[in-house]
Amino acid sequence: MLCAFALYCAIDLGTSRLAYPGEAVFSLWGWLYDWAGVGIWLLALGWWFALGASHKQHPTPVAAWLTLSWVAVIPMQLVGGAITLWAMSGHYPAALNSEEGRWMVYGALVSWSALTNWRIAQALMKHQGLKAALVISAVAIGILSSFWLRSSAWEAQHASNPNKPILELSQAVFEGQQALFQSQTDAVLPSDGDTPQVYALIYAPYEQDVFLRESKMVGGVLASRFGTEGRTLTLVNHPQATKTQPWATPANLERAVTALADKMNRDRDVLVMYLTSHGGKDHRLASSHWPLSVPELTAEAVRKMLDKAGILYRVVGVSACYSGGWIDPLKEAHTLVMTAADKDHTSYGCGALSELTFFGRAMFDEALRSTRSFEQAFSDAVPRIRQRETDAGKDDGFSNPQIAVGAAFRAHWATQVQGALDKAPAGAQKTVGARVVNPSN
């Protein structure tokens, strides 16, 4: 029994650790709290066997049940660990990552548990009614524990890594964020000269490293290729960026759009807005910055912000699963809108271990470094995305990135903006992230 218990605990601790890709520390209280359900089950188990004492087939049925159940659950633990790694890789099938898919996986595991408990009951108890009662009790307590007694033996450890602080809300943090937002919007350069200027607004509302990296990369590429340095606002949710970037909230996004509109020539300049996060089948952009509560963002809200601000020419890029649902609400004659996927498919590259999203990498980090045409860059990026998804084994279908280009935008960009950028004097080389690019290319 002790050997079975030790093996169970070792595998349980190992598989649960997989959910924390960074540093983590063992939490004794978290681990003990997770055993509360086992305590409840022991009481129920003892009561049932006492009730059916004349029907038991083993001299120590409680110990036998625990030993057999610990051994039987080991394959489930290994499957759970594999699913965790699969999900973190960013290659988890969309069908399983949906709400219906998660319930399906959960139901399969519950069914597996019920079957193993039934087999154990057959070995330890003669009475059919008591067998059924034991199995129902075991499954019911397991389900209740998974929802109401859930805890973890591991806690993410950021204190030992100064590059990964945790968000701690305080009056100083809120006041600092207000001052930071004001100082950055005040520093935006006004439109000048006789040619259209390009302004940029980057929004990364999910506190995940890949989106922080992508926001920096996109900002660098836009500055290098389109001269947006001094005309860019970046909103990011990430503990590491709390002192350097305003939070990515819908309220801040609307204020940022208004602030940029106040500095732009609204009838001539172009705003490039890039949104990167997770997305759902309801076409909402996911937000997360615990313990701060951040609402999700919709395409309709973004359209309303832009219309209210009076910005005529717009480029909107959305890197998220199911982001094709943003096309129809945003498309119009003066807008170019492009998305990492169509409305029915996931995109790739947003896992905990991802460097950049597949769309952000192919579109901005690669294609836009050799052209200033968003349409040409999109055309160049799509085959690269398709190949990478094939190589990665994406099994829910091609993400199928989408683009819609308004006729008025196409004419304005080609004749007024891109031509002026291409004719601009070549500046010194600029380093963007880990790459060196020449603005004249």
Stockholm file with secondary structure:
# STOCKHOLM 1.0

chainA/1-441         MLCAFALYCAIDLGTSRLAYPGEAVFSLWGWLYDWAGVGIWLLALGWWFALGASHKQHPTPVAAWLTLSWVAVIPMQLVGGAITLWAMSGHYPAALNSEEGRWMVYGALVSWSALTNWRIAQALMKHQGLKAALVISAVAIGILSSFWLRSSAWEAQHASNPNKPILELSQAVFEGQQALFQSQTDAVLPSDGDTPQVYALIYAPYEQDVFLRESKMVGGVLASRFGTEGRTLTLVNHPQATKTQPWATPANLERAVTALADKMNRDRDVLVMYLTSHGGKDHRLASSHWPLSVPELTAEAVRKMLDKAGILYRVVGVSACYSGGWIDPLKEAHTLVMTAADKDHTSYGCGALSELTFFGRAMFDEALRSTRSFEQAFSDAVPRIRQRETDAGKDDGFSNPQIAVGAAFRAHWATQVQGALDKAPAGAQKTVGARVVNPSN
#=GR chainA/1-441 SS CHHHHHHHHHHHHHHHHTTCCSCEEECHHHHHHTTHHHHHHHHHHHHHHHHTGGGBCSSSHHHHHHHHHHHHHHHHHHHHHHHHHHHHTTCCCHHHHSHHHHHHHHHHHHHHHHHHHHHHHHHHBCCHHHHHHHHHHHHHHHHHHHHHSCCCSEEECCTTCTTSCCCCCCHHHHHHHHHHHHHHHHTSCCCCSSSCCEEEEEEECBCCHHHHHHHHHHHHHHHHHHCCTTSEEEEECCGGGTTTSCCCCHHHHHHHHHHHHHHSCTTTCEEEEEEESCBCTTCCBCCBBTTBCCCCBCHHHHHHHHHHHTCCEEEEEEESTTGGGGHHHHCCTTEEEEESSCTTSCCSCCSTTCSSCHHHIIIIIIGGGSCSCHHHHHHHHHHHHHHHHHHHTCCSCCCCCEEEECHHHHHHIIIIIHHHHHHSCCCCCEEETTEEECTTC
#=GC SS_cons         CHHHHHHHHHHHHHHHHTTCCSCEEECHHHHHHTTHHHHHHHHHHHHHHHHTGGGBCSSSHHHHHHHHHHHHHHHHHHHHHHHHHHHHTTCCCHHHHSHHHHHHHHHHHHHHHHHHHHHHHHHHBCCHHHHHHHHHHHHHHHHHHHHHSCCCSEEECCTTCTTSCCCCCCHHHHHHHHHHHHHHHHTSCCCCSSSCCEEEEEEECBCCHHHHHHHHHHHHHHHHHHCCTTSEEEEECCGGGTTTSCCCCHHHHHHHHHHHHHHSCTTTCEEEEEEESCBCTTCCBCCBBTTBCCCCBCHHHHHHHHHHHTCCEEEEEEESTTGGGGHHHHCCTTEEEEESSCTTSCCSCCSTTCSSCHHHIIIIIIGGGSCSCHHHHHHHHHHHHHHHHHHHTCCSCCCCCEEEECHHHHHHIIIIIHHHHHHSCCCCCEEETTEEECTTC
//
